[in-house]
Amino acid sequence: MRVARPTRKTAGDVFINVPFDTKYERLYLALVTGVVGLGLTPRCVVEVPHDRHRLERILALIGSCPFSIHDLSRVQLATTKKGFRVPRFNMPFELGLPLPSTSAHAPSGGIAGECSSRSPTD
């Protein structure tokens, strides 16, 4: 099995983990604009091809970014092909992926926020 090798960390890369749908599009564009305006480079999962090694490539991408932004506001129930309503946990899962790289070997910091207001696009 071929595993993607992590790319070298670039000081200004930011992994962005947000919903990719039309309701979130304006917020996503605003987030990307803000990241670029700060002189940083936005990176996200849409760069990763859909194939059987996708998880390894996501890990490599996250591992190459010293910063990440995760919006969990849209973790909600989805209906499966068989009619079951189950929560989609891919975004919280991706939030946990950078944690091993912030182990005791390296200092780390993080900010967690919560907002109870709805966005104008909802």
N, CA and C atoms as a LAMMPS dump frame, in Angstrom:
ITEM: TIMESTEP
0
ITEM: NUMBER OF ATOMS
366
ITEM: BOX BOUNDS ff ff ff
-5.0000000000000000e+02 5.0000000000000000e+02
-5.0000000000000000e+02 5.0000000000000000e+02
-5.0000000000000000e+02 5.0000000000000000e+02
ITEM: ATOMS id mol type element x y z
1 1 1 N 0.843 -1.173 0
2 1 2 C 0 0 0
3 1 3 C 0.889 1.237 0
4 2 1 N 0.567 2.155 -0.852
5 2 2 C 1.294 3.406 -0.968
6 2 3 C 0.677 4.429 -0.013
7 3 1 N 1.519 5.055 0.794
8 3 2 C 1.036 6.068 1.733
9 3 3 C 1.645 7.406 1.347
10 4 1 N 0.801 8.431 1.341
11 4 2 C 1.275 9.765 0.995
12 4 3 C 2.245 10.262 2.054
13 5 1 N 3.339 10.821 1.62
14 5 2 C 4.303 11.4 2.541
15 5 3 C 3.904 12.831 2.848
16 6 1 N 4.03 13.206 4.127
17 6 2 C 3.703 14.593 4.468
18 6 3 C 4.644 15.553 3.749
19 7 1 N 4.087 16.631 3.276
20 7 2 C 4.916 17.646 2.652
21 7 3 C 5.554 18.497 3.733
22 8 1 N 6.569 19.225 3.375
23 8 2 C 7.249 20.095 4.325
24 8 3 C 6.291 21.169 4.819
25 9 1 N 6.336 21.457 6.111
26 9 2 C 5.457 22.497 6.658
27 9 3 C 5.864 23.851 6.117
28 10 1 N 4.9 24.575 5.638
29 10 2 C 5.107 25.945 5.213
30 10 3 C 4.502 26.821 6.296
31 11 1 N 5.26 27.783 6.773
32 11 2 C 4.854 28.583 7.927
33 11 3 C 3.492 29.242 7.765
34 12 1 N 3.08 29.506 6.532
35 12 2 C 1.832 30.23 6.333
36 12 3 C 0.668 29.395 5.846
37 13 1 N 0.764 28.066 5.865
38 13 2 C -0.34 27.22 5.407
39 13 3 C -1.377 27.036 6.506
40 14 1 N -2.653 27.128 6.126
41 14 2 C -3.769 26.971 7.065
42 14 3 C -4.737 25.941 6.479
43 15 1 N -4.946 24.838 7.201
44 15 2 C -5.919 23.836 6.767
45 15 3 C -7.308 24.327 7.149
46 16 1 N -8.229 24.343 6.19
47 16 2 C -9.589 24.816 6.421
48 16 3 C -10.549 23.63 6.307
49 17 1 N -11.293 23.381 7.372
50 17 2 C -12.236 22.271 7.451
51 17 3 C -13.624 22.857 7.689
52 18 1 N -14.362 23.054 6.613
53 18 2 C -15.69 23.677 6.682
54 18 3 C -16.644 22.919 5.763
55 19 1 N -17.951 23.163 5.888
56 19 2 C -18.905 22.546 4.955
57 19 3 C -18.668 23.065 3.526
58 20 1 N -18.859 22.197 2.56
59 20 2 C -18.738 22.595 1.16
60 20 3 C -20.087 22.429 0.477
61 21 1 N -20.952 23.402 0.687
62 21 2 C -22.249 23.405 0.021
63 21 3 C -22.626 24.846 -0.28
64 22 1 N -23.686 25.024 -1.029
65 22 2 C -24.056 26.372 -1.469
66 22 3 C -24.473 27.28 -0.313
67 23 1 N -25.05 26.716 0.751
68 23 2 C -25.445 27.549 1.895
69 23 3 C -24.233 28.144 2.61
70 24 1 N -23.101 27.458 2.554
71 24 2 C -21.905 27.913 3.275
72 24 3 C -20.939 28.676 2.361
73 25 1 N -21.222 28.723 1.076
74 25 2 C -20.271 29.26 0.101
75 25 3 C -19.775 30.668 0.429
76 26 1 N -20.676 31.57 0.788
77 26 2 C -20.267 32.954 1.07
78 26 3 C -19.358 33.031 2.299
79 27 1 N -19.665 32.24 3.329
80 27 2 C -18.807 32.211 4.516
81 27 3 C -17.438 31.61 4.193
82 28 1 N -17.427 30.578 3.354
83 28 2 C -16.166 29.958 2.938
84 28 3 C -15.305 30.971 2.177
85 29 1 N -15.917 31.685 1.248
86 29 2 C -15.163 32.699 0.494
87 29 3 C -14.643 33.8 1.415
88 30 1 N -15.445 34.202 2.405
89 30 2 C -14.997 35.212 3.36
90 30 3 C -13.833 34.688 4.196
91 31 1 N -13.899 33.432 4.6
92 31 2 C -12.823 32.828 5.375
93 31 3 C -11.534 32.76 4.565
94 32 1 N -11.635 32.299 3.318
95 32 2 C -10.461 32.227 2.447
96 32 3 C -9.886 33.619 2.216
97 33 1 N -10.751 34.599 1.99
98 33 2 C -10.299 35.98 1.78
99 33 3 C -9.561 36.492 3.015
100 34 1 N -10.096 36.214 4.205
101 34 2 C -9.444 36.638 5.441
102 34 3 C -8.094 35.985 5.635
103 35 1 N -8.012 34.682 5.349
104 35 2 C -6.74 33.955 5.486
105 35 3 C -5.699 34.536 4.526
106 36 1 N -6.101 34.752 3.28
107 36 2 C -5.185 35.324 2.283
108 36 3 C -4.809 36.752 2.683
109 37 1 N -5.764 37.527 3.185
110 37 2 C -5.501 38.892 3.621
111 37 3 C -4.483 38.957 4.744
112 38 1 N -4.377 37.893 5.53
113 38 2 C -3.382 37.826 6.6
114 38 3 C -2.023 37.345 6.088
115 39 1 N -1.938 37.112 4.77
116 39 2 C -0.683 36.662 4.188
117 39 3 C -0.445 35.167 4.324
118 40 1 N -1.516 34.422 4.604
119 40 2 C -1.415 32.977 4.768
120 40 3 C -1.987 32.274 3.536
121 41 1 N -1.718 30.981 3.436
122 41 2 C -2.179 30.194 2.293
123 41 3 C -3.243 29.2 2.731
124 42 1 N -4.491 29.355 2.253
125 42 2 C -5.538 28.394 2.617
126 42 3 C -5.33 27.06 1.908
127 43 1 N -5.525 25.978 2.64
128 43 2 C -5.452 24.621 2.087
129 43 3 C -6.689 23.882 2.571
130 44 1 N -7.262 23.018 1.744
131 44 2 C -8.436 22.266 2.197
132 44 3 C -8.541 20.931 1.48
133 45 1 N -9.458 20.133 1.957
134 45 2 C -9.608 18.755 1.504
135 45 3 C -9.989 18.664 0.02
136 46 1 N -10.537 19.718 -0.566
137 46 2 C -10.895 19.644 -1.985
138 46 3 C -9.657 19.486 -2.873
139 47 1 N -8.471 19.722 -2.33
140 47 2 C -7.229 19.481 -3.078
141 47 3 C -6.924 17.995 -3.186
142 48 1 N -7.522 17.194 -2.306
143 48 2 C -7.197 15.777 -2.213
144 48 3 C -8.078 14.98 -3.162
145 49 1 N -7.47 14.227 -4.098
146 49 2 C -8.28 13.432 -5.033
147 49 3 C -9.119 12.38 -4.302
148 50 1 N -10.27 12.065 -4.859
149 50 2 C -11.145 11.027 -4.298
150 50 3 C -10.649 9.671 -4.774
151 51 1 N -9.939 8.983 -3.92
152 51 2 C -9.522 7.614 -4.228
153 51 3 C -9.39 6.845 -2.923
154 52 1 N -8.916 5.63 -2.992
155 52 2 C -8.897 4.801 -1.788
156 52 3 C -7.842 5.213 -0.773
157 53 1 N -6.928 6.098 -1.134
158 53 2 C -5.903 6.563 -0.203
159 53 3 C -6.2 7.977 0.281
160 54 1 N -7.445 8.367 0.239
161 54 2 C -7.823 9.743 0.57
162 54 3 C -7.467 10.115 2.011
163 55 1 N -7.694 9.228 2.972
164 55 2 C -7.397 9.537 4.363
165 55 3 C -5.905 9.83 4.554
166 56 1 N -5.055 9.027 3.941
167 56 2 C -3.615 9.265 4.062
168 56 3 C -3.236 10.621 3.474
169 57 1 N -3.879 10.991 2.387
170 57 2 C -3.582 12.286 1.774
171 57 3 C -4.109 13.443 2.624
172 58 1 N -5.26 13.262 3.258
173 58 2 C -5.772 14.284 4.172
174 58 3 C -4.812 14.441 5.352
175 59 1 N -4.343 13.311 5.899
176 59 2 C -3.379 13.368 6.997
177 59 3 C -2.113 14.107 6.585
178 60 1 N -1.627 13.827 5.381
179 60 2 C -0.424 14.504 4.894
180 60 3 C -0.668 16.007 4.745
181 61 1 N -1.838 16.372 4.23
182 61 2 C -2.165 17.786 4.055
183 61 3 C -2.268 18.492 5.41
184 62 1 N -2.987 17.896 6.349
185 62 2 C -3.107 18.481 7.679
186 62 3 C -1.734 18.568 8.351
187 63 1 N -0.942 17.524 8.181
188 63 2 C 0.402 17.512 8.774
189 63 3 C 1.326 18.558 8.196
190 64 1 N 1.017 19.036 6.995
191 64 2 C 1.871 20.046 6.369
192 64 3 C 1.468 21.466 6.753
193 65 1 N 0.377 21.602 7.5
194 65 2 C -0.132 22.932 7.878
195 65 3 C 0.067 23.174 9.366
196 66 1 N 0.754 24.239 9.736
197 66 2 C 0.923 24.533 11.158
198 66 3 C -0.347 25.073 11.817
199 67 1 N -1.321 25.497 11.014
200 67 2 C -2.569 26.04 11.551
201 67 3 C -3.743 25.336 10.901
202 68 1 N -4.859 25.286 11.625
203 68 2 C -6.083 24.757 11.018
204 68 3 C -7.289 25.468 11.601
205 69 1 N -8.32 25.577 10.776
206 69 2 C -9.591 26.187 11.168
207 69 3 C -10.672 25.146 10.906
208 70 1 N -11.495 24.878 11.922
209 70 2 C -12.544 23.865 11.812
210 70 3 C -13.872 24.481 12.233
211 71 1 N -14.842 24.451 11.347
212 71 2 C -16.179 24.948 11.663
213 71 3 C -17.097 23.744 11.826
214 72 1 N -17.511 23.488 13.05
215 72 2 C -18.361 22.332 13.34
216 72 3 C -19.83 22.704 13.46
217 73 1 N -20.174 23.9 13.027
218 73 2 C -21.544 24.373 13.19
219 73 3 C -22.554 23.582 12.367
220 74 1 N -22.102 22.829 11.395
221 74 2 C -23.034 22.108 10.529
222 74 3 C -23.007 20.607 10.746
223 75 1 N -22.528 20.136 11.889
224 75 2 C -22.613 18.711 12.181
225 75 3 C -24.089 18.433 12.458
226 76 1 N -24.712 17.702 11.561
227 76 2 C -26.155 17.495 11.632
228 76 3 C -26.505 16.102 11.145
229 77 1 N -27.762 15.747 11.259
230 77 2 C -28.211 14.441 10.794
231 77 3 C -28.314 14.422 9.276
232 78 1 N -27.889 13.32 8.696
233 78 2 C -28.014 13.107 7.255
234 78 3 C -28.754 11.787 7.053
235 79 1 N -29.476 11.685 5.961
236 79 2 C -30.219 10.466 5.655
237 79 3 C -29.383 9.594 4.725
238 80 1 N -29.183 8.332 5.113
239 80 2 C -28.417 7.394 4.302
240 80 3 C -29.272 6.858 3.164
241 81 1 N -28.652 6.11 2.265
242 81 2 C -29.379 5.509 1.14
243 81 3 C -30.462 4.548 1.625
244 82 1 N -30.265 3.957 2.81
245 82 2 C -31.244 3.019 3.353
246 82 3 C -32.274 3.711 4.24
247 83 1 N -32.236 5.04 4.311
248 83 2 C -33.235 5.783 5.057
249 83 3 C -32.924 6.045 6.521
250 84 1 N -31.743 5.64 6.987
251 84 2 C -31.367 5.909 8.372
252 84 3 C -30.918 7.359 8.514
253 85 1 N -31.269 7.985 9.645
254 85 2 C -30.811 9.351 9.925
255 85 3 C -29.668 9.263 10.931
256 86 1 N -28.48 9.585 10.474
257 86 2 C -27.281 9.477 11.31
258 86 3 C -26.497 10.783 11.239
259 87 1 N -25.769 11.121 12.312
260 87 2 C -24.958 12.337 12.263
261 87 3 C -23.747 12.147 11.356
262 88 1 N -23.347 13.224 10.715
263 88 2 C -22.14 13.206 9.878
264 88 3 C -20.987 13.672 10.747
265 89 1 N -20.055 12.786 10.992
266 89 2 C -18.951 13.102 11.883
267 89 3 C -17.617 13.262 11.157
268 90 1 N -17.623 13.461 9.848
269 90 2 C -16.352 13.625 9.158
270 90 3 C -15.621 14.887 9.609
271 91 1 N -16.358 15.986 9.865
272 91 2 C -15.692 17.234 10.259
273 91 3 C -15.112 17.152 11.669
274 92 1 N -15.829 16.633 12.673
275 92 2 C -15.18 16.466 13.982
276 92 3 C -14.007 15.487 13.91
277 93 1 N -14.127 14.46 13.076
278 93 2 C -13.037 13.504 12.89
279 93 3 C -11.799 14.227 12.363
280 94 1 N -11.986 15.074 11.353
281 94 2 C -10.853 15.821 10.793
282 94 3 C -10.29 16.816 11.805
283 95 1 N -11.126 17.323 12.711
284 95 2 C -10.637 18.194 13.779
285 95 3 C -9.639 17.442 14.655
286 96 1 N -9.889 16.17 14.914
287 96 2 C -9.002 15.376 15.76
288 96 3 C -7.733 14.917 15.082
289 97 1 N -7.668 14.937 13.757
290 97 2 C -6.486 14.434 13.057
291 97 3 C -5.191 15.174 13.387
292 98 1 N -5.188 16.504 13.565
293 98 2 C -3.918 17.176 13.874
294 98 3 C -3.413 16.929 15.297
295 99 1 N -4.226 16.358 16.177
296 99 2 C -3.843 16.22 17.582
297 99 3 C -2.56 15.429 17.805
298 100 1 N -2.303 14.316 17.108
299 100 2 C -1.032 13.617 17.348
300 100 3 C 0.194 14.487 17.056
301 101 1 N 0.085 15.415 16.113
302 101 2 C 1.231 16.262 15.791
303 101 3 C 1.445 17.337 16.841
304 102 1 N 0.499 17.512 17.766
305 102 2 C 0.654 18.499 18.829
306 102 3 C 0.85 17.797 20.167
307 103 1 N 1.534 16.67 20.116
308 103 2 C 1.769 15.912 21.345
309 103 3 C 2.815 16.616 22.205
310 104 1 N 3.314 15.927 23.197
311 104 2 C 4.283 16.512 24.123
312 104 3 C 5.588 16.906 23.435
313 105 1 N 5.807 16.46 22.211
314 105 2 C 7.054 16.771 21.507
315 105 3 C 7.126 18.209 21.024
316 106 1 N 5.995 18.86 20.902
317 106 2 C 6.004 20.221 20.368
318 106 3 C 5.001 21.078 21.107
319 107 1 N 5.366 22.319 21.386
320 107 2 C 4.381 23.206 22.005
321 107 3 C 3.251 23.493 21.028
322 108 1 N 2.075 23.654 21.541
323 108 2 C 0.955 23.941 20.656
324 108 3 C -0.009 24.892 21.341
325 109 1 N -0.862 25.46 20.573
326 109 2 C -1.887 26.329 21.124
327 109 3 C -3.12 26.203 20.275
328 110 1 N -4.224 26.555 20.815
329 110 2 C -5.442 26.461 20.038
330 110 3 C -6.493 27.381 20.601
331 111 1 N -7.435 27.66 19.764
332 111 2 C -8.552 28.495 20.165
333 111 3 C -9.815 27.767 19.764
334 112 1 N -10.722 27.639 20.695
335 112 2 C -12.01 27.04 20.384
336 112 3 C -13.067 28.095 20.647
337 113 1 N -13.99 28.214 19.745
338 113 2 C -15.033 29.216 19.907
339 113 3 C -16.394 28.642 19.634
340 114 1 N -17.382 29.327 20.13
341 114 2 C -18.752 28.904 19.912
342 114 3 C -19.591 30.145 19.674
343 115 1 N -20.502 30.016 18.749
344 115 2 C -21.385 31.14 18.439
345 115 3 C -22.802 30.619 18.397
346 116 1 N -23.693 31.263 19.121
347 116 2 C -25.072 30.789 19.144
348 116 3 C -25.941 31.475 18.091
349 117 1 N -25.409 32.509 17.461
350 117 2 C -26.21 33.195 16.445
351 117 3 C -26.109 32.47 15.119
352 118 1 N -27.139 32.61 14.325
353 118 2 C -27.153 31.992 13.002
354 118 3 C -26.559 32.947 11.998
355 119 1 N -25.964 32.37 10.951
356 119 2 C -25.382 33.208 9.899
357 119 3 C -26.503 33.764 9.019
358 120 1 N -26.243 34.854 8.306
359 120 2 C -27.274 35.433 7.446
360 120 3 C -27.687 34.509 6.309
361 121 1 N -26.882 33.48 6.019
362 121 2 C -27.201 32.566 4.919
363 121 3 C -28.11 31.431 5.345
364 122 1 N -28.397 31.277 6.657
365 122 2 C -29.253 30.179 7.116
366 122 3 C -30.714 30.493 6.907
